[in-house]
Amino acid sequence: MFGKRKKTDLQKLDMGNFPVHVAVIMDGNGRWAKKRLLPRVAGHRAGMSKVKTIIRMSSDIGIRYLTMYAFSTENWKRPKAEVGALMNLLIEFLTKELDEMHEKNVVFRTIGDTSILPGPVITVLDNAIEKTKNNTGMTLNIALNYGSRLEIVEAVRKMAADVAEGKLAAGDIDEAVISGNLYTAGQPDPDFMIRTSGEERLSNFLLYQLAYAEMYFTPVFWPDFDEIEYEKALVEFQNRARRYGGL
């Protein structure tokens, strides 16, 4: 899928101890381009190639869920030309890669408010969701026009409406009910979060769902985050002891 894979030493990995759900903040495209005296869009295009790489490797090794932060609610503040280029790259990606993702049995989904995206983007998204909805392999969530605080606000509004209509008792609201009203309803919370480029913050990404996730921050810019870097991250996950607040 998506071309040849760079050779890695997968013997370092415990093939029975992968995270179930990996979340990725793909950061550093602009700085990668600036370092090379290239326009920012060149960084985004280079980063798109790594999206293919990480989807492919995740699917091949058996990751069940992969959530990738592609465009936040704050990203609209960027120059219009850059936003337009990002939207065009998304259309290009899905146009070129959807058939192969489908052959790999990947389920394509989006999280976020996609209703305000440009019409051509919505069209390709809807097509990808419809084409892959009956697949049974890895679920790929692309976060578009996504903000975790907005997600939580919308979940609270849904629950409040259900209480007002008598469909839900306030006393019955628990973690399961809250999770069931988030964009990721029906999916396990991420157990591993990766952020590239050296920044060490969540940037309004899956704030509720990442409560017990292991976090991995790397200085590597996203366009340089290849199979070898992904393997390093997974090895780090496997070497950690997850206690969930216990001893």
N, C-alpha and C positions, 0 to 999 in steps of 0.2 A: 504494500500500500504506500502511495506517495513516493515511490522511488527506493533507492538502496539505503539501508541503514548503516550508519557508521559503526565500525567494529567496537564492541564493548566486552568487558570481562564479566559476563553475567554470573560466573561462578561465585562472585562475591555476594550475590544476592541469595537470600533464602526464598526460594520460589513459592513457599507456602506461607509467607508472612508479609504479603504486600498490604498496603492500606486499601481499604474498600473504596474509599472516596477521596480523591485528590483534588484540591482546589489550588488554582494558580493565579497569582497576580503577575501579569506579563508586563514588566516595567523596564524602561531603559532604551526603547527604540530611538527616541530623539537624541539622547546623549551618545548612543552608538553612532548615529549619523553625524552629529556635530564633531565627534572625535576624528572622523574621516573626511571632514569638510564637505559633507553631502547634505542635501536637503532632508528635512525631517521625514518626508514621504518615503525616501529611500530606506530609512530605518524601519518604517512600518512595513514596507514590502519585505525586507529581510526578516523581520519578525514573523510575518505570515508564513514563511517557509518553516519556521520552528514550531508554529502551531501544527502544521502537518506532521512534523517529526514527533511531537509529544503525543498527539492523538494516535498515531500509528503504533508507537512503542507501548503506550498505555493499553491499547486494545490487544496487542500481541502478547503481553505478559499477563493479562487477565485482570487489570484494574476494572472494577465494575462501574464506577462513576467518575467522571472527570468534569470539573467545572472551571471554565476559563473566563477571566475578567477581561472583556474585550472593549467595552465602552461604558463609562460611568455616567451618572446624571450630571456630574460636574464637567465632563469632557465637552459639553456644548459651549463652554467658555473659550475653547480654543479657536484659532482663526477659521473662518468659514471654509477656506481652501483646504485646510488640513482635515476638517471634519468631512468634507466632501470626498477627499481622497480615501479616508478610512472607510466610508460607506461603499465606495467603488471597489475597494479591496475585498470587502466582505462579499459583495456580489460576485466578484471574480473567483474568490475562494470556493464558494458554494457551487458556482457554475462548473468549475473544473473538477472538484473533488467529491461531489455528492454521490456520483455513481459508485466510486470506489469505496466510500464510506458505507454505502448501502450493501455492497458486496461483502464487506467485513462485518455486516450485521449490527452496525452501530445505530443506536437510537439518537436522533438529533432533537434537541430541545433548546428553548431559550428561557432565560429568567430575566425579569425586568419589564418595564412598560414599553413594549415594542410598538404600541399603537401610534406613536408620534414619529416613528422613523419614516424616511422617504418611501413613497409607494413602491418603487422597484426593489427596495430592500425587503419590505414586507412580503412582496410576491415571492422572492427566492426563499425567504424564511419559511413561509407557509408551505411552499412546495417541498422543502427539505423535511419539515415536520411530518407532513402527510405521507411522503414516500417511505419514511423510516419508522413510522409509528408502530408497526407490527414486528419490528426486529426484536431480537432477544439478547443481543450482545451488550457491549458497554454503552451506558447512557452518557452522551456528551451534552453538557449544559453550556451554552454560550451566554454570558451575562452582557446584555445590551440595554443601554439606557437604564442601568441598574444602580440602585443605591440602597443599602441595607436599612437605613433609617426610614426611607420611604416605604420599603417592603414591610417593616414592622408597623408603621402607621396604618397602612392599608389592611394589615392583618387585624389590628385593633378595631378598625372601623367595621370590618366584616363580623367580628365577634360581637361588637356592640349592637349591630343591626340584628343579628340572630337573637340576642338577648331581648331586644325591644319587641321582636316579633314572636317571642315565646318559643323559639326553636332551640334555645340554649339557656340553661340556668347559669347565672354568674358564678355560683359556687362550683360548677362543673368545669370551669376553665382551668386547665392544667397544662403542663408542658406539651402533652400530646396534642391537645386542642390547638395550642399556639403553633406548633410545628405544622399541623394540618392546614393552617391558613397562610403559610409562607409560600413563596414561589417554588420552593423545593419540596413541597408536600409529597409524601409517599416515598421519599428517598432518605437513606441514612445520612446523618450529618457527616461532613468531611472529617476524616481522622488525620489528615495531613494537609498542611497548607504551605505552599512554596511561593516566595516572592523574590524576584530577581532585581538586580541593579544596585543593591546595597542599602536600599531604604528598608527601615524596620518598623512599619506601621501597617494597619489594616485598610486604611483609606476607604472606610465605609463599605467594606466587603464582608458579607455573611456574618455580621456581628453576633447574631443569635446562634447560628449554626456552628460557629468555630469555638464554642465554649470550651471544649475539651480536646481540640485538635493539637497535634504536634506541629510546631512552626519551624520553618527552615528559611533562613535569609542568606542569600548569596550575593556577592558583589558583581557577579557575571551579568552583563546586559542581556536582555531577552534574545536578541538576534544571535548571541553566542551560546545560548543554553541548548546544547545538543544532547544526544543520547548519553554521552559520557557524563555530562553534568547532571542529567536526570538520574543516572545510575548512582552517582555520588549522593544525591539527595535521598534516594530510596534506601541506600545502605545506612545513612544516618538515621532514618526513621526506624529501621530494623534494629539498630543498636540502642534505641531508647527504651526505658522501662516506663510503661504507661500505668499510672497508679490511680488516676481519677480521684485524687484527693486522699487516697489511702496512704499507708506507710510504704 
